[in-house]
Amino acid sequence: MALVNIKVNGQPVQVEEGKTVLEALKEAGIDVPVLCYHPELPSIGACRMCMVETRPGVLQASCTLPVSEGLELQTDSETVTKARKFVLNLIFSERNHYCMYCEMSNNCELQDLGYKLQLDHFDIPTYTTRFPVDATHNYILLDHNRCILCRRCVRACSEIAGHNVLGISQRGIESLLTADLNLPFGESSCVSCGLCVQVCPTGALTDKNTAYLGTRRESEMIKSICANCSVGCGIEAYKRANNLVQILGDWDSPVNNGILCALGRYTPVAEHRERILQPMVKKNGKLETATWEEALEKVREILNTGEVTGYISGDLPLEVLSGFKDLMKGNAGLLENTSNPIDNSGKLEDILVADKILVIGVDLDKNFGVVGSYVKKRVFNGGELILVDDNSNSFGKYARAFYQTKDLDKAIGSALMGNNPVVIYSKTEEGITDSLIRISGKAKFIWLTPSSNYLGAKKIGLNGSFVARKNAYIVGPCIEKLPEGLDRVIVQTSYYTPAINSADVVLPVSTWLEEEGKYINIEGREQKLVKVLNPPKEVKGNREIIDILLAR
């Protein structure tokens, strides 16, 4: 790309043609204050904090100004400094930014600029109008008193996440952030992806469950992946004193590009299920607390009968799955076992260029929110959605056509009228896969697998070819049901459910945030789960337990 020559504060700088002045200044290491600007969003030049002086007395927003040959600008002249300070005074005067009681204090971009520009008093009266606070949302608090109307949240909701829930109502000083044309936030069509909170530069949008647990700056950030579903989104997990503070989407992730769903962003920090914290062994027909030595000896005794079948969840790391298969000498299968003869080579990015999108038997907002975001973005940009479901589906309002499963072939025929169709499905009943096999090579398929590491489990041969015996060893994060007709059962799990009362031995294990290992997502992409938290004192890792038993 061609280079253009500009001068910044009297110094010559070469910049790639087509870039904005703000991008050029950032590359040159020159700090420019911003509020409405976000690197993942198109620039709108609304807040005017990034102004630079292009000619004496002439100020322009650097985030929207393209570089041009011979451009000369000043970034810290007296005119620029006075203008930025005046703009900041105006922004503070519009709402009630009382930092002492704000959850975002010490983690707020507006507060940072106040310190940077040495704004030690307000030239314009503030705290003059009370604005409402909307606490109706399950996860998000909306405080209009802290909003600076930068519209980052509005743009992120529509242009990145594709949900188009947020907007601005009223005019001027009365302007307010709204959801679905003035519905209470908690009653709107918001799917709790939380991207609005992630991009908010102030305390206008905050996470309820993590408020006042500590700021991001006070916390340790660990990049990992979400293991709650098979999409495998990249996350940034913030922890403090071994407590989970917040989860953000990783902008650098090639899978989700910063987008998350409620399952990945909010479920881990709002976890309410009861953890199992000590081993248990059945005595006189009732589970009782035991030592690890006692529990593992009981497991060894059952395994040594040779009459044990292994069942394991595909939600666990590849290393755990492989070790369990070795422990069971190959006689192990998946709890979520199913078969799928279709070649699923589609990628999430294929959705963004598809002209026809066929979604079969899954409500993406409820189960695979990030995939739902990709579909919505394409629909709002000209793609056509064809939906197949026997139940009500939140995506019905976006669909051009809605079929029942008995009319699947008609739906497929409609999808094949496109030049670049994508088929998204989760169920693998014989009738569905038979119909999809017939169009092999004519569409790209994305299978939403039943567990987060299902493809990894299949890769190492956990494919259901095992012999059912009278005893069972069952491993999974949360065991809701035990197989019937068993003599003795070993359960290795993280959370208490009524089903484990029927077990003979219960081994408490770490959750996915306390594990590490490899996962293969729905695109066939191998990723690394990085340990975020340390497990409770008496809780061991899945692989640790398996290694102990292998050694015995």
N, C-alpha and C positions, 0 to 999 in steps of 0.2 A: 504494500500500500504506500502511496506517495506521502512524503513528509512535508509539513508546512513549518515555517519559521515564525515564531512569536517572541515577544519579550515580556518577561514577568518580573516586575519590580526592577526593571533596567537590565536584567540578565537574559541573554539569548537562550531560547529553548526550542528544540525540534519535537514536533508532535505528529502523530499519524493523522492524516486527513480524515474527517468524519467524526472525530471525537469532540466531546464538549469541553469547554474550558475547565469545568470542575474535574473531569476525568484527567485532563492534562495536568492540572495542579496537584491532584492526588499522586499521580505518577512521579511528579517532580518532588514529592515529599513535603508539599506546602499544605498546611492544615487550613481548611476552610469550613466555617461553621455551617451546619445544615439542620433542618428539622423535617420538612416535607419530603426531602430526598431520601431514597433508599436504593441501594445498589441493585436490588432485584426488581425494581419497579421503574416504569417510564417516568421521566422527569416532567413536572408540571409547573415549576417555578412559582409556587403559591406563597411560601413563607417569606421569601426575599432575604433570608439570613445569609445566603451564599453570594451576595452581591459583590461585584468587583468594579473598579473604576476603569473604563476603557478610554475615556478622554476626560480632561479636566472637568469635574462636575457631572459627568455622565456615568450613571450606575446601571449595571445590567446583571441579571441572575445568571451565575456561571453554570448552573445545572442544565440550562436550556440553550445557552449561547454556544454555537459551534466555533471551533477554531478556524481562523482564516489567515492567509499569508499576510505577514506584516502587522498583525494585531499586537498592540501594546496595552498592557494592563497593570494596575496596581492592586495588590491584595490587602495591604495594611496601611493605606494612606489615612490621613486624618478624616477625610470625607467618608471613606469606607467604614472606619471604626465608629464614627458618629451615627451613620445610617444604621448600622447593625444594632447599635445600642438602642436607638430610637425604635426600631422594629421590635426588639426584645421587650422594651417597655410596653409597647402596644399589645403584644401577645400576653404578657402577664396581666395587663389591665382588663382583659376580656373575661377572664374566669377567676376562680378562687384557688390559686395555686399556693396552698399553705403547706410547705414542705415538711414541717415538723410532724404532721400526722398522716403523711402519705406513705403508702406501702412501698412506693418506688424511690423514696428518698435515698440518695447515694447510688442510685442506679437509673437516674433520669437524665435524658439528653437535654431537656429544657433547663433543669437545675444546673447541669454542667456548664451550659452557655452563660447562665447568670454569674457563676463564679469566674468563668474565663473572661468575660467582658466587664468584670468588677462592678456588677450591678448591685450596689449595697443599699439602695433605696429605690422606691418607685416614684418617678416623676409624674405619673398619671394615677389618679385614684383607682384603687382596686377593691375587691371584696364587696362590690356594690349590689350584686344580684345573686340570689340563690338559684342554682340549677338542680334539677332532679337527679336522683341516684336510682338506677335500675338494678335490683338484686334478684330478679325473677329467674335468671339463667342458673342452671345446675352448677356450672363450673366458672362462669365469667361474671365479674362485677363491672358494670358500666357506670362510671361517675362522670357526668357531664361537666362538673365543676373543674375537672382537670383537663378537659379536652381542648386542644389548640386548633382543631379543624384542619389538620394537615392532610387528611383524607388518605393517609397511608393504609388504614384498615379497610376503607371502602375499596381501594384499588387492589389490595392484596386479596380480598374476598372474591372479587370478580376476575381480575386478570391473572392471578396465580392459582388460587384454589378453585375458581370456576363456579362458586356457589351463588354469587349475585344476591346476597341477603342484605347487605348494608348500603345505606345511602345517606344523604344529607337533606333535611327538611328545613323549612323556614328560610329566612334571609338575614344577612348582616349579623348583628350581635345576637339575634334570636336563633341563629342556626344551631341545629342539633343533629347528632348522629342518630340515625333511625334504622330499624330492622323491619323489612317487609311493610313499608309505608305506615310507620308509627305503631306497629304491634309491640307489646312488651317483649324484651329480648328473649325471655324464656318461653314465649308462646309463638315465636317466629319459626321460620323454616331452617334456622341455624342448625347445622349438624355437629357442632362442637369440634370443628377441626382446630380451633384455637390460633389460627394464623394471624388474626386481627390482634390478639394479645402480643404475639411475638414481634410484630412490627411497630406497635404503639410506642412512641418516644417518651410518653409521660405515664401518669398513673390513671389515665382515663379508662383503660381496659386492663384489668388485672385478674389473675387466677385466684379463685376463692380458696382452693385447698392448700395453696402454698404461700398465701399472704403472710408476711412477717416471719417467715422461717429463715430468712437471710437473703441478701441480694446476690445476683450472679457474680458480682465482683468479690464477694466474700466467700464464694463457693468454689469448689474444684469442678472443672468441666471435663467430662470424659466422652469421647466420641464412640458410639457403638451402633448397634442396629436394634430395632424393635423385633422381639420374638413372639409377639402376640398374634401374628397371622403370617401367611406365606408371602406377602409382598416384600417384607424385609426392609422397611424404610430406615434410612439413616437418621440417627438422633444425636442430640447433644444433651447429655444427662448432667445436671448440676447437683452436687451433693455437699453436705456440710455436717461434720461430726457423724458420718455414716448414716445420715438421714437424706432421703431424696427431697431436694428443694424444688426442682422444676425440670420438665423435659421440653426441649425445643426441637424443631425440625432442622436437619443438617442441610444447609443450602448447597453444600458441595456434593451431596449424595447423588449419584447418577440414577438412582431408583425413584426417589420422591421429590428431589429438588426443593427441599424445605417444607413440603406439605406433609401434614400428619392427619390422622383421624382421632376421634375421642379415645379409641382403644389404645393408641400409642402414646398420646399426649397426657390424657387425664386419668385413665383407668389405673396406671401404676401408682400415681400419687394419691388417688382416692380409694386405695385398696381397703376393703372392709371385711374380706374373708378371714376366718380364724386360722392362724398358722398353727401347725403342729410343731412343738418346740422340744419334745423329748421322745425317745424310742418307747414303744409300748409292746407288751407281750400279753397274749391271752392266758389268764389263769382262772381256773374254775368258771369258765364260760364268760369271762369279762376281761376287757383290755385294761391292763394296769401299767403304770410307768415302770420302765426298766432301765438298766444301764446299757450302754452300747455293747459292751462285751456280752451281756446276757442275750440281747436282741440278735446280734450277729451270730452267736453260737446257735441260736434257734433257727436262723435262716440256713446256716451250714447244714444243720441236721435235716432240714426239709429238702435242701438241694441234693444231699447225698442219697436220698431215696431213689434218685434217678427217674422219678415219676413227676416231673415238673415241666410245665409249659410257660414260656416267657411271653408276656404282653407288655409292650412299651409304646408310649406316645411319640408320635413324630414331631412333637413340639420341642424335643430336646436336641442338644448339640450332636454333631456327627460323631465326635469322640465317645460320647455316652452311648449312643446307639450301637456303635461298633463294639465297644467293650461289653455291653449287655449281650450282644449276639455271641461273643466269645464265651462269656460266662455260662450261657445256656447251651453251649456247644451246637449252635445253629438252630436249636428248636425254639425259635422266637418269632413273633410277628407283631404287626402294628395294631394298636387299639383302633386306629382309624382306617384299617385296611380296606382297600377297594382296588378295582382294576380299571385301567383306562388305556385302550389301544390306540388312541389318537396321538399324532405327532404334534405336540404343542410348542411351536417355535416362535410364537408371537411375542413381541416386546411391548411394554407399556407405551413407548414412544410411537408405536404403530397406531395407537388409538388416535393420536393427535393429527394424523393425516388420513384417517379412514373416511370414506364417504358414506359407508353404511356400517353401523355398529349393532350387532345382534347380541343381546344379553338374555341368557336363558336361566330362569329359576333362581335368581339371587337378587336381593335388595342391596345394592351397593352402598347406600348410605348407612345401612345398619351393620354390614359385615365386612366390607372392603372399601372403606371410605376414600382412600387415596386413589384407587381405581375409579371410584365414582367421580372424583375430581377431574381425572383425565377425560372421562366420558362427557361430563358437563361442559368442560372447556371446548371440546370438539363440537358438541351440539350447538353451543352459542356461537360457534364460528363456521357454521354451515353443514356440519355432519348430521346424518339422519339416524335416529335411534329406533330400533325395532325391539320390542320387549316381549318375552315369553314367560308367563307366570300364571299359575292357577290361583294365586292369592293377590291381595292388594299389594301394591309396590309403590314406594315413594318416588320412583323414577317414571311413574305413569304420566305425570304432567309434562315430562320432557319427550315422551315417545311420539313418533309419527304414527306408529301402529302398535297395537297391544293384542297379543294372541294368547290363547290357552295352550297348554302342552300338547293337547290332542291335535292342534293345528300347527305343530312345529314345522312340518315340511313346507307349509305355506309361508311361514315366517322366513325359513331358509331361502325359499325361492325369491322372496322380496329382497333379502339381503344380497343375493347373488346378482341382482340387477345393477349393483354398484361395481365400479372398477377396482376398488380396493377395500373389500369388506373385512371386518374383524369380528370374530365370534368370541364372546366371553361367557363362560359357564362354570358351574361348580358341581352339579349333579352328574353322576356317571351311570345312571340307569341304562339298561340295555337299549331301550327304545331311543334314548337321546344320542348315545354314542353311535348307534347304527346309522342314524340320519346324518350325523356329522362326518362319519367315515366316508359316506357317499360323496361329500363335497371336498374331500382331501385334495389339497393343491389349488383349490379355488378361493380359499380364504385363509387368513391367519388366525390361529387359535390361541387363546389365553385361558388356561385352566386354573381356577382358583382352588388350589389343593386344600384338603381338609385339615391339614396341620402345617405349622410354620416351617418344618424341615422335612416335609413328606418326600420331596424329590431326593434329598440327601439319604433318607432311609432306604428308598428304593435303589439308590445307587450302590449301596453296600449289601444289597440282597435281602433286606427285610421285606419280603414280598408275599408273605402269607403261606408259604410252603412249610408248615410245621404240623406236628402231631399233637392234638389235644389230649392232655393227660389229667389225672385226678387231682393234682396240685397245681397251683399257679403262682407265679411271681409277676406282679403288676407294677409298672413304673410309669408315672406321669405326674404333671403338676397338680392336677385336681381330678380325682377318681370319683365319678358320679355313680358308677354302677359296676358291680362285680359279676363275672360269669356265673351262671347257675350250675349246681351239681358238683361243686368242688369239695374235696375233703379238707385241705388246708390252703391258706392264702397268705402270701407275703405282699404287703403293699408298701411301696416307696413313693412318698408324695409330700407335697408342701402344705396343702390346705386340708382342714377337717371337713368331711362330708359324712352324712349318716351311713353311707355305704361302707366306710372303713370299720364300722363296728363289727362287721362280719369277718374281719381279717384276724389271722392268728399272730402276725407280727406287723408292726407299723414302724417304718423308718423315716424320720423327718429329714427332708432335703431342701436345698437352696432353691430359690426362684430364679427365673431367667435373668433378673438383674444381678444375681449373685453368682452367675455361672459364666463360663467363657468357652468358646469353641467355634466350629465352622457350621454355617448354614447354607443351604442352596435354595434360592427363592424361586418364584413362579417363572422367572425369565431364564432359569438355569444359571444364575449368577452366584458364584461362591463368595460368601462374605464372612467377616469375623465378628462374632459376638464378644465384646470386651466386658470384663467384670466391672460393675459400677459400685456395688455395695458388698460389704462383708456379711455373711450370714450370722444369725444369732448363735450364741455360744455353743449350744448342744446340737446344732444343726450341721450336717455334713453335706458336701457336694455329691452329686449323682455319681460322677466318675470316681471320686474318692471311695465311696462305698463299694462300688464294683471292683476296684483294684484290691481292696482289702479282702473281698470274698474270693477273688481269683488267686490271691496269695495263699488262702487257706485251702 
